[in-house]
Amino acid sequence: MGNEMHEDFTLTSLRACYGCVDWFPYYRHVEVAPSGAAMPPDSPAVTGAERSDRRTDRPAQGGGVAAQRSVPGNNAHLWALVLAAGDGTRLSDLTIRADGGPVPKQYCSLRGGPSLLEETLRRAASVARPDHISLIVAAQHQRWWSPSQWSLPASRVVVQPRNRGTANGILLQMLHVMRIDPDAQLVLLPSDHFVADEQTLAQAIRSAESSLLSAPDQIILLGMQPSFPDADLGYICPGARDGHGTFAIAGFVEKPSAERALQLIEHGALWSAFIIAARCSTLLGLYERRFPHIVRAMCQARGDTADPSARVAELYEELPTLDFSRDVLELADLRQLRVLAVRGCGWSDLGTPERVGQTLARISGGHGRNRRSAGSAGPPNLAHLYRLPPPARASGTQSWHPR
């Protein structure tokens, strides 16, 4: 097995062996440690006790969105960009309404509490000022959203006319923010995540943003400590420690087999969470290198003095569907990319029915109760759409089944 893995990490064989569907700039040869071998000294800890040199103090506890704010005072340009314009097609079979239409998962709750989007907005409020939270939503989802319900000013809500992929949506949102704050520094927050320990994640985001103050051209990806070899996630392979609390990135593996995922974890690989910290100008530079015509057209549409919304809608009819990781981030010089290893915070992206079930099992011990009764008002409850397996069979990798 060791020899096979050794060969898999050569540049010429990676795509064929791993079936990568996004991007894989694996420019560095990696020795994969066999099972039970010692971890390389520069690898982030993924098992056992935390290493004391990477400990960070947790912020003070607080309640409510406003009370959760513990925003560093040394970065007046920090923005949290909440991504909520996706259709959630992989979970659509589990979010069907009575009339047969699916509810986008970001407008559902996990167990009858706040929706996933509401949870993400609270997450954003823990790291950015209230007036520095930007939310992108989809026009076709309008029945489920209203700026007033989140206490956000309309000027902080960006409406995407239609789904043209994550790259176009992020560009539209960045241009909106940069008109307000040309020196904006952002953190991207997808709205389909569950986090058991929000304080730990917030501290990691602050650490990433602090690193950007001394290295403004870097793009920092947050890597989550894996709890099991999930074959449906992407993995980040850390390289050498850079002295700023982050690691160089040796490469990426997209959806390996469970066996290979276990080998990657043993070597120190981290789950990719699509939580990214960078300066807006840095990311805009990547767009301008690859898609200057799209950047120019979107700037012109947004700057239309008569009806910018109509101009943007017209432009979206012509735009290609683009993926941020595959079509934009792959253009970054690998030396620009860093990963910050996040100690265990109970993260899950809730992207598939199985992962929703796994998360429910983990947070409820297999016998959780919903926070609201079935007749109570509130967002659709994902927990109502599942039945638990027998307690003896429940595990971190147990499949779940819709009712």
C-alpha positions in Angstrom: 0.0 0.0 0.0 2.8 2.4 0.9 4.4 2.0 -2.6 1.0 2.6 -4.3 0.4 5.8 -2.3 4.0 6.9 -3.0 3.3 6.6 -6.7 -0.1 8.3 -6.5 1.6 11.5 -5.3 3.6 12.0 -8.4 2.4 14.8 -10.6 1.7 12.8 -13.7 -0.6 10.2 -12.1 -2.6 12.3 -9.6 -5.7 13.0 -11.7 -6.0 9.5 -13.0 -5.6 7.9 -9.6 -7.7 10.3 -7.5 -10.4 11.2 -10.1 -9.9 14.9 -9.2 -12.8 17.0 -10.5 -11.6 20.5 -9.4 -8.0 21.4 -9.4 -4.8 19.9 -8.1 -1.6 21.9 -8.2 0.4 19.2 -6.4 3.9 20.5 -7.2 5.7 18.9 -4.2 6.6 15.3 -3.8 5.1 14.0 -0.5 6.2 10.9 1.4 3.0 9.3 2.8 3.5 7.9 6.2 2.4 4.3 6.6 -0.2 3.4 9.2 1.2 3.9 12.7 4.2 5.9 11.6 5.2 9.1 13.4 3.8 12.4 12.1 6.2 14.7 10.3 7.3 17.5 12.6 5.7 20.2 10.4 2.3 18.5 10.0 -0.6 19.9 11.9 -1.9 17.7 14.6 -5.0 15.8 13.6 -5.3 13.2 16.4 -4.9 13.1 20.2 -4.1 16.1 22.4 -3.5 19.5 21.0 0.1 20.7 20.7 0.7 23.5 23.2 2.5 25.7 20.6 -0.7 25.9 18.6 -3.1 26.6 21.4 -5.1 29.8 21.2 -7.2 31.3 23.9 -11.0 31.2 23.4 -12.9 34.5 23.2 -15.2 35.4 26.0 -18.6 33.7 26.0 -21.6 35.8 25.0 -25.2 35.4 24.0 -27.1 36.7 20.9 -25.7 38.0 17.7 -24.5 41.4 19.1 -23.1 39.8 22.2 -21.1 37.3 20.2 -19.1 40.0 18.6 -15.5 40.0 19.8 -14.0 41.7 16.8 -10.3 42.7 16.8 -10.0 46.4 16.7 -6.9 46.4 14.5 -8.6 45.6 11.2 -11.3 48.1 10.2 -11.5 46.6 6.7 -12.5 43.1 7.7 -15.7 41.9 6.0 -17.6 38.6 6.3 -19.1 37.5 3.0 -22.0 35.0 3.5 -22.7 32.8 0.5 -26.4 31.9 0.3 -27.2 31.8 -3.4 -26.7 28.1 -4.0 -29.6 25.8 -5.0 -28.5 22.9 -2.7 -29.4 20.3 -5.4 -27.5 17.5 -3.6 -29.9 17.8 -0.7 -33.0 18.6 -2.6 -34.6 15.1 -2.2 -34.7 15.7 1.5 -36.1 19.3 1.5 -39.3 18.7 -0.5 -42.3 20.8 0.5 -45.8 19.6 0.5 -46.4 21.1 -2.9 -43.5 19.1 -4.3 -40.9 21.8 -4.5 -37.5 21.7 -2.6 -36.5 24.3 0.0 -32.9 25.5 -0.5 -31.0 23.9 2.4 -29.7 27.2 3.8 -33.3 28.1 4.7 -33.7 24.9 6.6 -32.8 24.2 10.2 -30.9 21.2 11.4 -33.0 20.3 14.4 -35.8 22.9 14.5 -33.8 25.9 15.7 -32.5 28.8 13.5 -32.0 28.1 9.8 -28.5 27.3 8.6 -28.3 30.8 7.1 -29.2 32.4 10.4 -26.5 30.4 12.1 -24.0 31.6 9.5 -25.0 35.2 9.9 -24.3 34.8 13.7 -21.0 33.3 12.7 -20.2 36.3 10.6 -21.2 38.6 13.5 -18.6 37.0 15.7 -15.7 38.1 13.4 -16.9 41.2 11.6 -18.8 44.4 12.5 -22.5 44.4 11.8 -22.1 46.9 8.9 -19.3 44.7 7.4 -21.4 41.6 6.8 -22.4 41.1 3.2 -25.0 38.5 2.2 -25.5 37.1 -1.4 -28.9 35.5 -2.1 -30.6 34.2 -5.2 -33.5 36.0 -6.9 -35.3 32.7 -7.4 -35.3 32.1 -3.6 -37.0 35.4 -2.8 -40.0 33.6 -1.1 -37.5 32.5 1.7 -35.6 35.7 2.3 -36.0 39.3 3.3 -33.3 41.7 4.5 -35.5 42.8 7.4 -35.7 39.4 8.9 -31.9 39.4 9.5 -31.5 43.0 10.6 -29.3 43.7 7.6 -29.5 46.9 5.7 -30.6 46.4 2.1 -27.3 47.8 1.0 -25.5 44.8 2.4 -27.7 42.2 0.6 -26.6 41.3 -3.0 -29.2 39.6 -5.1 -27.8 37.2 -7.8 -30.2 37.1 -10.8 -29.6 33.4 -11.5 -27.1 30.7 -10.5 -24.0 30.9 -12.7 -21.6 29.2 -10.3 -19.7 30.2 -7.2 -17.1 32.2 -9.2 -19.5 34.7 -10.6 -21.4 35.0 -7.4 -18.3 35.8 -5.3 -17.1 38.3 -7.9 -20.5 40.1 -7.9 -20.4 40.2 -4.1 -16.8 41.4 -3.9 -17.3 44.2 -6.4 -20.3 45.3 -4.3 -18.1 45.4 -1.1 -15.2 47.1 -2.8 -17.4 50.0 -3.9 -18.0 50.6 -0.2 -14.5 49.7 1.0 -11.8 49.5 -1.6 -9.3 48.0 0.9 -11.7 45.3 2.1 -10.3 42.1 3.5 -12.8 39.2 3.5 -13.6 35.8 4.9 -15.9 33.7 2.8 -18.6 31.8 4.8 -20.7 29.2 3.1 -24.2 29.0 4.6 -24.6 25.2 4.6 -22.2 24.4 7.5 -22.8 23.1 11.0 -20.2 23.9 13.7 -20.5 22.5 17.2 -17.8 24.8 18.7 -18.4 28.3 17.1 -15.8 30.0 19.4 -13.0 27.8 18.2 -13.9 28.5 14.5 -14.2 32.2 15.2 -10.8 32.3 16.8 -9.3 30.5 13.8 -10.9 33.0 11.4 -9.4 35.9 13.5 -6.0 34.2 13.4 -6.2 33.9 9.6 -7.2 37.6 9.2 -4.4 38.7 11.5 -1.9 36.8 9.4 -3.1 38.7 6.3 -2.1 42.0 8.0 1.6 41.0 7.7 1.2 39.0 4.4 -1.5 40.8 2.5 -1.0 38.9 -0.8 -1.7 35.5 0.8 -4.9 33.5 0.4 -5.6 31.5 3.5 -7.8 28.4 3.5 -9.1 27.1 6.7 -8.5 23.3 7.0 -10.6 21.3 9.4 -9.3 18.5 11.6 -10.8 15.3 10.2 -12.7 13.0 12.5 -12.9 10.1 10.0 -11.9 9.3 6.4 -14.7 10.9 4.5 -14.5 10.0 0.8 -16.9 12.8 -0.2 -14.8 15.7 0.9 -11.7 17.5 -0.5 -8.4 17.3 1.4 -5.7 19.9 1.8 -2.2 18.6 2.1 -0.1 21.0 4.3 3.5 21.6 3.5 6.1 23.4 5.7 5.2 25.7 8.5 5.7 29.3 7.6 6.2 30.9 11.0 2.9 32.8 11.0 0.6 30.1 12.4 -0.1 28.8 8.9 1.3 26.2 6.6 2.3 26.2 2.9 0.0 24.1 0.8 1.6 21.1 -0.9 -1.5 20.2 -2.8 -5.2 19.1 -2.9 -7.0 15.8 -3.2 -10.6 15.9 -4.3 -12.8 13.0 -3.0 -10.4 10.2 -2.6 -11.4 6.7 -1.7 -12.0 6.0 2.0 -8.7 4.0 2.1 -6.7 6.8 0.5 -8.4 9.4 2.7 -7.2 7.5 5.8 -3.7 7.6 4.5 -4.0 11.3 3.8 -5.2 11.9 7.4 -2.4 9.9 8.8 0.0 12.2 6.9 -1.7 15.3 8.3 -4.2 16.3 5.6 -7.1 18.5 6.5 -10.7 18.7 5.3 -11.3 21.6 2.9 -14.1 23.8 4.1 -14.2 26.6 1.5 -13.8 29.1 4.3 -11.2 31.5 2.8 -9.5 34.6 4.1 -7.9 37.1 1.6 -7.9 40.7 0.5 -10.5 41.5 -2.1 -7.9 43.0 -4.3 -5.9 39.8 -4.2 -8.8 37.7 -5.3 -9.8 40.3 -7.9 -6.4 40.1 -9.4 -6.9 36.3 -10.0 -10.2 37.1 -11.8 -8.6 39.8 -13.9 -5.9 37.4 -15.1 -8.3 34.7 -16.3 -11.6 36.5 -16.9 -10.8 40.2 -17.6 -13.8 40.5 -19.9 -16.2 39.3 -17.2 -14.7 41.6 -14.6 -15.0 44.6 -17.0 -18.6 43.7 -18.0 -19.7 43.2 -14.4 -18.1 46.5 -13.3 -19.9 48.3 -16.1 -23.2 46.7 -15.3 -22.9 47.5 -11.6 -22.0 51.1 -12.5 -25.0 51.7 -14.7 -26.7 54.9 -13.5 -30.1 54.1 -14.8 -30.8 50.5 -13.7 -27.8 48.5 -12.5 -30.0 45.6 -11.3 -31.4 45.2 -14.8 -28.0 45.5 -16.4 -26.6 42.8 -14.1 -29.6 40.5 -14.9 -28.9 41.0 -18.6 -25.2 40.1 -18.1 -26.1 37.0 -16.1 -28.1 35.7 -19.1 -24.8 35.5 -21.0 -22.3 34.5 -18.4 -20.8 31.0 -18.3 -21.2 28.9 -15.2 -17.8 29.0 -13.4 -16.6 27.3 -10.3 -14.4 29.4 -7.9 -12.0 26.6 -6.9 -11.5 25.2 -10.4 -11.7 28.3 -12.5 -10.3 31.0 -10.3 -8.3 29.8 -7.3 -6.2 27.4 -9.4 -4.6 30.4 -11.0 -3.0 31.5 -7.7 0.7 31.1 -7.4 1.1 28.1 -5.0 3.3 30.3 -2.9 0.3 32.6 -2.2 -1.7 29.8 -0.7 -1.6 29.0 3.0 -3.7 26.7 5.2 -4.6 27.3 8.8 -5.3 24.1 10.7 -8.4 24.4 12.8 -8.5 22.3 15.9 -11.6 20.1 16.3 -14.7 22.3 16.2 -17.3 19.7 15.1 -17.5 21.1 11.5 -19.7 19.5 8.8 -20.8 21.0 5.5 -24.2 19.3 5.4 -23.8 18.9 1.7 -25.3 15.4 1.3 -28.1 13.4 3.0 -25.5 11.1 4.6 -23.6 14.0 6.1 -26.8 15.5 7.6 -27.5 12.1 9.2 -23.9 11.8 10.5 -24.1 15.2 12.0 -27.4 14.5 13.7 -26.0 11.3 15.1 -22.9 13.1 16.5 -24.7 16.0 18.1 -27.6 14.1 19.5 -26.0 10.7 20.4 -28.4 9.0 18.0 -31.5 10.0 20.0 -31.8 13.7 19.6 -35.0 15.7 20.0 -36.0 18.7 18.0 -35.9 22.1 19.5 -39.4 23.0 18.2 -42.5 20.8 18.0 -43.7 19.9 14.5 -46.4 22.5 14.7 -44.3 25.4 15.7 -43.4 28.2 13.3 -39.9 28.2 11.9 -37.7 27.1 9.0 -38.1 23.5 7.7 -36.5 21.0 10.0 -34.1 18.6 8.4 -34.3 16.3 11.5 -37.9 15.5 10.7 -36.8 14.1 7.3 -34.7 11.4 8.8 -35.2 8.2 10.8 -32.4 7.1 13.0 -30.8 3.6 12.6 -30.8 1.3 15.5 -28.6 2.8 18.3 -26.1 -0.1 18.2 -25.4 0.6 14.5 -25.1 4.4 14.7 -21.5 5.5 14.0 -19.6 8.4 12.4 -19.8 6.8 9.0 -23.3 5.2 9.2 -25.5 5.9 6.2 -28.8 7.6 6.9 -32.1 7.2 5.0 -34.9 9.6 4.2 -38.3 8.6 5.4 
